[in-house]
Amino acid sequence: MKKTGMGVWMAGLLVAGVVTAEPVWAGLPFAVEGQKLPSLADMVERVIPGVVNIATTSHVNVPDHPLLNDPFFRRFFELPAQGKRQRESKSLGSGVVVDAKLGYVLTNQHVIDKADAISVTLRDGSSLKAKLVGVDKETDVAVIQVQSKELQAVPMGDSGALRVGDFVVAMGNPFGLGQTVTSGIVSALGRKGLGIKGYEDFIQTDASINPGNSGGALVDLSGKLVGINTAILSPGGGKGNVGIGFAIPINMARQVMSQLVEHGEVRRGLLGAQAQDLTPELANAFGLKGRNGGAAVTRVVVGSAAYQAGLRPGDVVIEANGQPVRGASDLHNVIGLAMVGDRITMKLIRENREQTVNVVLSNPEAERIAGEKIDPRLKGAVFGIDADEGEKTLVKVVNVAPGSSAWNAGLRDEDRLLSVNRLLVPDFAALFKAVQADARQMLLNIERGEEKFFVLVR
């Protein structure tokens, strides 16, 4: 008997009511009613050369035993002075060639984070030294550059055209095995609130995205790039795939990439307003019963771009630059991906009437102040306004000079000031007022990464 499909050999299989003595091939047939089954092989062969392996090397300090840092202990045992010990760390990930002529490769920021050296391996096994173009932690996007005439780019698609149920294919280099392909469907779009990154608008897919696939390609069935694989949901903190993976939409990644290539960083504009989700309860309170979704403006910073455009607390934003605003995170993403000077057209509801306002985003760098102008104890620090529009506006530490008064007080780059002397500090005016509230000391409530703690400055 001829093989009729793919699977495992079985004997004595009941076929159409007859027990066969011959082995048959159980599984999907090669053809149905004379029609050959579709295959992704041709598309994969076109795309896979553009999916590369990324290897990084970094050096991390190895902490000494506390006793070795004790001068008395070292003198007592006549131990010689020694420098910091370091160990070499290596990691593997994936990337996608998006511009063969200029050598640009898209990947995740976490793939090349803190790397001292980056190398890219092509499908033919050749290894190339890569240059870092720029990274954006908030979206987990990074761009690196290599020089080779053998590069093959993956054409970009339109992630905005994706629909739940569309077939997609994930390509990458999991576990350093070489190019690997998995398939699935788009399970959901616009996934937010996962706590993975600051700006979230993920494509969710059940195509297996395993460790090492990060930075790889998510393509549609025509072989066009629709996403950059970035994360998996794994209960219990494990590393296995359970059919819930996330990819950065290529429309977002393309927008971030253009800024990284042009400036080496993302220069986000500042709105100067806070917003929260419009819940059914809030909708009723605002006289908008039955209104489904929106971002309710809770605060507008005096003198900010939002203030100058006439945005007011109580306004409900329902659309921004033509995109529906279902909640504060939608507004957060639109603002967060816009550059300084960009015009944002917002459709909002004010007093039960729809209105349109145009906001020109301001430059956060223009709204900075030296620490010594606030208090001598903060000398060496530069403060700015946090541009995290979707959640809250706070004063943050832009940078601190090592060894300065502010550094010795415990401030570090990117610290966010939740309060000073138990007073909220959403802007510089509030910061001045809080510092002057107690001339003897400053009690700073700081948010650093995932940590929140107090620092007392006397």
N, C-alpha and C positions, 0 to 999 in steps of 0.2 A: 504493500500500500504506500502511496506517495504521502510525503509530509504535507499537511494541510495548514500548518500554522506554526507558532512559536510557543514553546513551553517545555514540558518534560515528557519523556516517553512513558506510556502507561499500557498495561496489558489487560485484556478482558474488559474494555470500556463499553458501557451500554450506549450505543449510537442508534438513534431512531428506533428504539425498541428491540434491537438485535445485539446480543453480546458477541463482540468480535474476538477472534482468537489472535488476530494480528495486533502488534503494537500500533497505536496511533499517536499523533503529535497533538497534545492538548494545549489550547491557548488561543491567542488571536490568529485568525487565518491570514495568509499572505494576500488573499484576494476574496472579494465578496461579489458574487454574480459576475465574475469576469473582470471586475474593476480592482486595480491594484490599490492597496491601502496607502494613504498619504504618508510621507516621511519628512522629517525635519533635516535630514542629512545634508541636502544641498545648501540650505540656509546656514546651517552650522559651519559647514566648510568655508563659506564666505566670511562669516563673522569671527570665528575663533582665532584667526591670526592677530586680530586687533585686541584680544584679551591677553594681558601679559601678567607675569609673575613679578611681584615687588618684594625684594628682600632688604631689610634694614639692619644696620648695626649701630648700637648705642652703648655708651659706657655709663654705668651707674656707680655711685659711691657705696662702698661696703662699710656699714657702721662697725666701729671698733667696740670691744667690750668696754663698759663704762670705766672699769678700773684702769684701762690703758690710757684714758684721758685725764687721769688724776696725776698731776705733776709729782706729788709726794710718792705715790706708788712707783712711778717711773724712776725717780731718783733712788728710792730704796733698793730696787732690784737692778739698778744701773742699766735700764732699758734705753736704747738709743732713740733719738727723735725720728719719727717717720711721717711721711706724707700720707695723704688720703689714699686708701686702697680702693681700687676700682675693679669691677668685673665687666666683661663684655656680654652684652645681651643682643640676641638676634631674633627677628620675627619675620613672618611671611604673610603676604597678603596679595591682593590682586589689583589690577588697574585696567583702564580702557583707553586705548589710543583714540583720540577724537580729532586730532589734526596731524596727519602724517608729514606734511610739508614742514611745519614748525616744530614737530616733535612733542606736542602737548599730550599729557596723559592725565586723565581724571582718576581720582581714587578717594579714599576716606582720609580725613585728618587723623583719625586714630590709628591708621595703618602706618603712617610715617611720623607719628608723634615722637618728639625728642630724639630723632634719628641723627647720628653723626655722619652716616654714609647711607646712600640709597642706590640700589642697583636694580635694573629692570632686565628680566630674561624673556626673550622672544620665543615664539613657538619652535624655531629652529635650534634653540639652545644657546644662542649667542647672548652674552651678558653685556649690558651697557651701563655706564655710570650716569646717574640722573642728578639733575639740578633742581632744587626746590624753588618753585615759582611763588607759591603763597598758600596759606592755609586759612580756613575759617572754622573755628571751633563751634560756633553757634549752629552751623548747618552740617558739620562733619564733612566738609568738602575740602579737598586739597588738589593742587595742580603741580605736577612735576614735568620736567622737560628732558628729553634725550635726543641725541643726534644719530640718525641712521637713515640710510636710503632704503632699508628693508621694512620700514614701518607700513602698516596697513590700518587705516582708520575705520572705526565702526560709524556708519552714518547715524546722525541724531534724528530721533522721531519727535513726536508731540505727545508728551505725557498727559496734556490736557484733553486729548481725544480718547483716553482710555476709559473703558467701562467695566464695571464689576462683571466678571464672567469671561472677559477676554483671555485668550491663551497667551502665556508668556514663557520665556525660557531664561533661566539663570545660568550664567557662565562665569567661571572663576578658576581658582587654583587651590581648592581646599586641601589642607594637610600637606601641601607641597608635592602633590602627586602629579602635577601637570594639569593641563586644561581639562575641566570637568563640566558636563552639561546636565542640568536637571530641568524638568518642565512642570508647569502647573497653570493655574489661572489667577487672575486678579481677584483676591478675596474681598478687598475693601479699598477705598480711596480716602485720602484726606485724614489719615489717622493722626491724632494729636494727643497731647496729655500723657505721653508714655514716659516722660522724664529722661529721654535719651539725650536730646539736645535742646538748645534754646528755641530754634525755629523748626517746628515739626509739621510736616504735611505728607506723611509717608504713604507709599503704595504698599498694601499688604498682599502677600502672595503665599500660596501653599507650595510653591516650588522650593525645593530644599536649598537653603542658604546656610552652608556649614561654615565652621571656623576656617578662615583662609579664603573664603569667598568674598569677604569684605572688600569693597572697592571694585568688585567685578561688575559685569554687565547684566542688566535685565533688558531683554529685547522682545519685541513682538514677533509674530510669525513671519513678517517680511524681513526680519533681521535688522530692524531699526532700534536704536538705543532709546529706551523709555525710562530707564532708572539706573541708579548706582546702588548695588547691594550694600547694606550697611549694618543690619542687626537681625537677631533672631530672638524670639520669645522662648525661654527655656525655664519651666517651673523648677523651683528648688535651687536655682543658681547653676544648674548644670550647663554643659556645652553642646548637648545634643539637639538635633532639629526635631520639632514636634509639628511641623507643618505651618508655622506662623513666622514668616519672615517679613522684613521691611526693607524698602528701597527708597532712596531719595529721588523724587521725580526729576527727570532730565531737564524740564523747564526751569526748575529751581537751581539745579546744578549748573546749567548753562549761564544763568544770570549771575551767580556767584563767581563762576570761572571768568567771565568777562571783566569783573572788577579785580580779581586776583592777577590776571594777566596785565591789566592796565596799571594798577597801583601796587600790587604785591599784598594788598589787604582789601577788606570790604569796608568802604567808607559809608556807613549807614547814617541816614539822616535822622534828625530828632523831631518827634512830633510834640512832645511836652504835654501829654495827657494820659490819664489812667482810664481804664474801662473794665467792665465786668460783664459776664454773660447775662442776657436778658432772660430770666427764668419766667415761667408762667405767672408766678406770684408777683414778680416785678412788673410784668406786662399789665396785669390787672391794676396794680397800684398806679401805673402811668396812664391808665385809661386806654390801654391797647389790648384789651381782652381779645384773645384768639390769635394774637401776633405770635408767629412761630420763629424765634431766633432773632438775634441782633446783639449789638454790643452797646451797653449803656455807659455813657461817659460819666465818670464819678468825680473827676478832678481835672482842671486845666491850669497849668503853670503860668503865672502871670508873665507876660512878655515872650512866651514861647510861640512857635509857629502855629500851634492850635489856637492860642489866644488871639493872635493877630488875624487869623482866618475867621474868627467869630464863633468858634466851637464853644459850647457851654455845658456845664454839668447838667445832666438830665437828658441831653440829646441821645437818641438811639440811632446808631450807625447801622444801616442795613445793606450798604454796598460801598465798596472802595475800588476805584479804578475798574469798574465794570464787573468786579467779582463779588458774589453774594457774601455778606458777613453774617454767619450763623451764630457767632459768639466772639468773645474777646480774642481768642487765639487766631481766628481768621484775620482780624484787624492787625494783630500782632505780626503775623507773617507778611502781610502786604507792606506794612511800614518797615519791617526789619529787612526786607529785600530791596528797598528803595534807597537811592543814593542821595547825598546832600544836594539840595537844589531841585530835586524831583518834585513835580506837582502831583498831588494825590487828590483826585476828585471823589468826594464822599457824598453819598445820598443818605440823608438822615430824616428822622421823624422828630419834630419839635412841636409840642402842643397840638398833637394829632394832625399835623400837616407835614407833608414831605417837602424837604428843602435840599438844595445842593450847595456844598461849600468846597472851595478849592484851597488846599493847604500846600504851601511850599516848604518842604522840610529844611530845617536849619542845620547848621554845622555844629555838632557837639564840641569840636575842638575850639570853636570860638567862645564856648561857654566853659572856660576853664579858669581856675584861680590858684595862685601859689599859696601854699600852706602858711607861710610867714605873714601873709596879708590877713589871715584869719586869727592866728595866734603864734607867737614865737616858738612854742613847743611843737608846732606842726611844720616847722621849717624843713625843706627838703622834699616835701610831698606836693604833688599837683592834683587838684581835685576837679572833677567834672560831673556832669549830670548823666546818670545811667539812662541809656536809650532803650531799656527793656519795656517798651510801650504797653505790651499786652498785660502786664501784671502790675507794675508799680514804678513810680519815678523816685529815684533815690540819688543821693550824693555818693559818688564812688571815688576811689583813689585811682587816678590814671597811672601814676608811677611814683616811686619813692627812691631817692638817692641813698645807696647803701652807706651806713655810718652817719647819716644825718640825724637830727633830733627826732624827726618823724619815724625814721627807721628804728632808732633805739627805743622809741615809745611802743613799737610793735606793729606799726602799719606796713603793709606790703602791697605790691601792685595788684590791682583789680579788687581790692577789698571794697565792700559795700557797707556804708554806714546806715544801719537800721535806725539808730537813735544816738543822741549825744546828750549826756546828763538827763536821760530818760525822756527826752523830747524828740519827736520825729523830725527828720531832716530831709524833706523831699527836694529842697532847693537851697541855694546859697544863702538866701535871706534867713531861712530857718536855721541853717548851720551857724551863722553869726549869732543869732539870738540864743541858740542852745549853748554855745561856748561861753557867752557872756553871763549865762544864768548862774555859773559858779566859777569865780575867778581862781579859786584854790585848786580845783581839779577838773579833769574831763573824764567822764565815764562813757566810754565808747562801746556801743553794741555793734559788733562787726559780723558780717557774713562773708565767709571765705570758702568758696566752693560749696561743699555740703555742710560745712560747720558754721555754727553760730556761737559767739562767745563774747565776753566782756574784756575790755582792756582799760585799766585805770592809769591816766596820765596826770602826774602831779606837777 
